[in-house]
Amino acid sequence: MSIVGLTRHQLKGNLKNVVGLKDIISAQSIYKKSLSEIEFVPNSKKLKLGVVIHLFYIESWNYFEKKLQALREVPFDLFITIPKQNVHFIDEIKKTYPNANIIVVPNRGRDVLPFIKVAKKLYEAGYEYILKFHSKKSTHRDDGQSWLEDMIEKLLPDDLSIIKSMHEKLQDKNTGIIGPKGVYYPLTVNFPANGAHMMYIIRKLYSNLEAQEYLQIKRSEYGFFGGTMFWARLDAIKDLLDFPVQYFEVETGQIDGTFAHALERLFAIVPEIDKKINYEVSDKGVIERPYKSTNIPQWSKDHLK
């Protein structure tokens, strides 16, 4: 909704739904303080992989802890973002990963805002690839936990040959992201709810011409990985890592339509615009993912052709 032409009373009411200045300042100061405390000493070893987990649900930690064993032959540094209410759990994480970098963040922007803040730091510190996870349960779904585990199983399979194959793909500068098989959806899925934010972002990163071409004229020819868990080359998504906290709506339990929901779709779209190769992985291996998809999920209630 445009605020042009609103009365003073209407404007005041709409601003309440956007964000308060005090909230912006508070969130920015927390991110600035927390992120400045990240220690990048482990990268003195010139490690290339950073694993980033947003741990909103601490009960998922045991599962993450178990699955990270799949990376036993791949050196990595671990970065975990947690909301303030989970600070007490830091000691538990440190029992297994004493060198983990744990960043306390406000509950804002879902897993996406904490991710881009950390990922930007990793890119600047010389990391080349990233593995992104979060403990999302999708409480609006009946199969939330099994969905989460299925995604992680595909991205961190027990088969070391598949892990090595993904690692090889990530060394190729033509690679964009690698997502889990089965959750790659056409860009038309829920586009009406997210299109305005997406158009704004692509205009900002490219131009209005590209925004019209890729998001409007050729929208059905592109897609994204649902769930926002993936491997990626940082240089393929680096332009998406610069959005400040005030772009992200205050958390009110939104299921779709926020700036974070729009941005998560673009982690695949931007590499596609740049003609990178995206892949999908399952227990069958790693295969190149065509940009176009006809896989419309059952949960989609807002679909345009």
C-alpha positions in Angstrom: 0.0 0.0 0.0 1.3 3.4 -0.9 1.2 6.0 1.9 0.9 8.9 -0.6 -2.4 10.7 -0.1 -3.2 9.2 3.3 -4.6 11.5 6.0 -2.5 12.2 9.1 -4.6 9.7 11.1 -4.3 7.0 8.5 -0.6 7.6 8.2 -0.1 7.2 11.9 -2.1 3.9 11.8 -0.1 2.5 8.9 3.3 3.4 10.4 2.3 1.3 13.5 2.1 -1.7 11.2 5.5 -1.0 9.6 8.1 -0.4 12.4 8.8 2.0 15.2 12.0 4.1 15.3 12.9 2.8 18.7 12.5 -0.8 17.5 14.8 -0.1 14.5 17.5 1.4 16.7 17.3 -1.4 19.2 17.5 -4.1 16.6 20.4 -2.4 14.8 22.4 -2.0 18.0 22.0 -5.6 18.9 23.1 -6.8 15.5 26.1 -4.4 15.5 27.2 -5.5 18.9 26.7 -9.2 18.3 28.3 -9.4 14.8 31.3 -7.3 15.9 32.0 -10.0 18.4 32.2 -12.9 15.9 35.7 -14.4 16.0 37.2 -15.3 12.6 40.4 -16.8 14.1 39.6 -20.3 12.7 39.8 -18.8 9.2 43.5 -18.2 9.7 43.6 -21.8 8.4 42.0 -20.5 5.2 38.9 -22.6 5.6 36.5 -22.3 2.7 33.2 -23.5 4.3 31.1 -21.8 6.9 28.0 -23.7 8.3 25.3 -21.3 9.5 22.4 -22.5 11.6 19.6 -20.4 13.0 18.6 -22.3 16.1 15.2 -20.9 17.1 14.0 -24.3 18.3 16.7 -25.7 20.6 15.1 -29.1 20.7 16.4 -29.6 17.1 20.0 -29.2 18.2 20.6 -32.9 18.8 19.5 -33.7 15.3 21.8 -31.0 13.8 24.6 -32.2 16.0 24.2 -35.7 14.7 23.9 -34.7 11.0 27.0 -32.5 11.1 29.1 -35.7 11.5 28.6 -36.1 7.7 31.1 -33.3 7.3 33.8 -35.2 9.2 36.1 -35.1 6.1 35.2 -31.5 5.1 36.8 -28.7 7.3 34.3 -26.1 8.3 33.6 -23.4 10.9 30.3 -23.4 12.6 28.2 -20.2 13.1 24.9 -20.4 15.1 22.4 -17.6 15.5 20.0 -17.8 18.4 17.3 -15.6 19.7 17.8 -14.0 23.1 15.5 -16.5 24.9 17.9 -19.3 23.9 21.1 -17.8 25.5 21.0 -20.4 28.2 21.6 -23.1 25.6 25.0 -21.8 24.5 26.9 -24.0 27.0 25.1 -27.1 25.6 26.3 -26.3 22.1 29.8 -25.6 23.3 30.0 -29.1 24.8 30.3 -30.6 21.2 31.6 -27.5 19.3 33.7 -25.4 21.7 34.9 -23.2 18.9 31.4 -22.5 17.5 30.7 -18.8 16.9 27.3 -18.2 18.6 25.6 -14.9 17.8 22.6 -13.7 19.8 20.0 -11.9 17.6 16.6 -10.4 18.0 13.6 -12.4 16.8 13.2 -10.5 13.5 13.5 -11.5 9.8 13.1 -15.2 10.6 16.2 -17.1 9.7 16.9 -14.9 6.7 18.0 -11.6 8.4 20.5 -13.4 10.8 21.8 -15.4 7.9 22.6 -12.5 5.6 24.3 -10.6 8.4 26.6 -13.6 9.2 27.1 -14.5 5.5 28.3 -11.1 4.6 30.9 -11.3 7.4 31.9 -14.7 6.2 32.3 -13.5 2.6 34.4 -10.5 3.8 36.6 -12.9 5.9 37.4 -15.1 2.9 35.0 -18.0 3.1 33.9 -19.2 -0.3 31.0 -21.5 0.4 28.2 -21.7 2.9 25.7 -24.3 4.2 22.6 -22.7 5.5 20.2 -24.5 7.9 17.5 -23.4 10.4 15.3 -25.2 12.8 12.1 -24.2 11.2 9.2 -26.5 12.1 6.6 -24.9 9.8 4.0 -25.0 12.6 1.3 -24.3 10.0 2.1 -27.8 8.5 1.1 -31.1 10.1 4.4 -32.7 8.9 6.7 -29.9 10.0 9.3 -32.1 11.8 9.5 -34.8 9.1 9.8 -32.1 6.5 12.7 -30.5 8.3 14.5 -33.8 8.7 14.0 -34.8 5.1 15.5 -31.5 3.9 18.6 -31.9 6.2 19.0 -35.6 5.2 19.3 -34.6 1.6 21.7 -31.7 2.2 23.8 -33.8 4.6 23.6 -37.4 3.4 25.5 -40.1 5.1 27.0 -41.1 1.7 30.4 -39.4 1.7 30.7 -39.6 -2.1 27.7 -37.3 -2.4 29.2 -34.8 0.1 32.4 -34.8 -2.0 30.4 -34.3 -5.2 28.7 -31.2 -3.7 32.1 -30.0 -2.5 33.4 -30.3 -6.1 30.5 -28.4 -7.5 31.0 -25.6 -5.1 34.6 -25.2 -6.3 33.3 -24.3 -9.7 32.8 -20.6 -10.0 29.8 -21.2 -12.3 27.9 -22.8 -9.5 25.1 -20.9 -7.7 23.3 -22.9 -5.0 22.6 -26.5 -4.3 19.2 -27.3 -2.8 17.3 -30.4 -1.7 15.5 -32.4 -4.3 11.7 -32.2 -4.3 11.3 -28.6 -3.0 12.2 -26.6 -6.1 9.1 -24.7 -7.1 8.1 -22.3 -10.0 8.5 -18.7 -9.3 4.8 -18.3 -9.9 4.0 -20.0 -6.6 2.8 -17.4 -4.1 4.1 -14.7 -6.3 1.2 -12.3 -5.6 2.1 -12.2 -1.9 5.8 -11.7 -2.5 6.1 -10.0 -5.9 6.3 -6.4 -4.7 9.2 -7.0 -2.4 10.9 -9.1 -5.1 10.5 -6.5 -7.8 12.0 -3.9 -5.5 15.0 -6.0 -4.7 15.8 -6.9 -8.3 15.3 -3.3 -9.4 17.8 -2.3 -6.7 20.4 -5.0 -7.6 19.9 -4.8 -11.4 17.4 -2.5 -13.1 13.7 -2.1 -13.8 14.3 -3.8 -17.2 15.6 -7.0 -15.5 12.9 -6.9 -12.9 10.2 -6.8 -15.6 11.9 -9.5 -17.7 12.6 -12.1 -15.0 9.8 -11.5 -12.6 7.0 -10.6 -14.9 7.5 -11.5 -18.6 9.5 -14.7 -18.0 8.3 -15.5 -14.5 7.2 -19.1 -15.4 10.6 -20.0 -16.6 12.3 -19.6 -13.2 12.1 -21.1 -9.8 13.3 -21.3 -6.2 14.0 -23.8 -3.4 11.4 -23.7 -0.7 12.5 -24.0 2.9 15.6 -21.8 2.6 18.1 -24.5 3.3 20.9 -24.9 0.8 24.6 -25.0 0.0 25.9 -21.9 -2.0 28.9 -20.2 -3.3 29.0 -16.9 -1.4 30.0 -14.9 -4.5 26.8 -16.1 -6.2 24.6 -14.6 -3.5 26.8 -11.8 -2.2 24.5 -9.0 -3.6 21.7 -10.2 -1.4 23.6 -9.8 1.8 23.5 -6.0 2.2 19.9 -5.3 3.3 19.7 -3.5 6.6 17.4 -4.6 9.5 14.7 -1.9 8.9 13.7 -3.6 5.6 12.4 -6.6 7.7 9.0 -6.4 9.2 8.5 -6.9 13.0 7.7 -10.5 13.7 4.0 -11.2 14.1 3.9 -14.9 13.0 3.4 -14.1 9.3 3.3 -17.2 7.1 4.1 -15.4 3.9 4.5 -12.0 2.2 7.3 -10.5 4.3 10.6 -9.1 3.0 12.3 -12.3 4.4 9.9 -14.5 2.3 10.8 -12.5 -0.8 14.5 -12.6 -0.2 14.6 -16.3 0.4 13.2 -16.9 -3.1 16.0 -14.8 -4.6 18.8 -16.9 -3.3 18.1 -19.1 -6.3 16.7 -16.5 -8.7 19.8 -14.2 -8.6 22.2 -17.0 -9.6 19.7 -17.8 -12.4 19.7 -14.2 -13.6 23.5 -14.4 -13.6 23.4 -17.6 -15.6 24.9 -19.7 -12.8 24.2 -23.5 -12.5 22.0 -24.5 -9.7 21.8 -28.1 -8.5 19.6 -30.3 -6.4 20.7 -33.2 -4.2 19.2 -36.4 -2.9 20.3 -39.8 -1.9 20.7 -40.5 -5.6 23.4 -37.8 -6.0 23.8 -34.2 -7.3 22.2 -33.2 -10.5 21.9 -30.0 -12.4 18.5 -28.3 -11.7 16.8 -26.7 -14.8 15.5 -23.2 -14.0 12.0 -24.1 -15.0 9.7 -26.1 -12.7 6.2 -27.4 -12.8 6.2 -28.6 -9.2 3.4 -26.7 -7.5 3.2 -27.6 -3.8 -0.1 -28.5 -2.2 0.3 -25.7 0.4 0.4 -23.0 -2.3 -2.8 -20.9 -2.1 -1.6 -18.1 -4.3 -0.4 -19.2 -7.7 -0.1 -17.3 -11.0 0.7 -18.8 -14.4 
